[in-house]
Amino acid sequence: MTDRPEIVCLCGSARFVDEMSAAIRELTFAGAIVVAPGVFPGAEGHGADELITEEQKAALGALHLRKIDLTDRVLVVNPGGYVGESTSREIAYARAGLVHRPPLIGRGSVRAVGSKVSK
């Protein structure tokens, strides 16, 4: 058993920046270290007018997979059940690489993902 806090990575569409912010706050107060996307292109008030090149988008996607590598658990923020292409790729990557552990159960539209953890 380790004394370090659990590390949780948030995944989900950039359109859910407010929901991700709420999840970050909740998890942080619960004692977790939270890693999440750092850029939210297209999210109103969060760089919506910022142009992201395809090269930057690919680099951000690869960086987020490295964030998943660092974590104990992945939580998917998906209000209404929406999971886009990037998030689907992140879920598959997490399931393939995370060590199996009991899921960290989220509330509402946040769901846990880990290897061998069913939907």
Secondary structure, 3 states (H helix, E strand, C coil): CCCCCCEEEEEECHHHHHHHHHHHHHHHHCCCEEECCCCCCCCCCCCCCCCCCHHHHHHHHHHHHHHHHCCCEEEEECHHHCCCHHHHHHHHHHHHHCCCCCCCCCCCCEEEECCCCCC
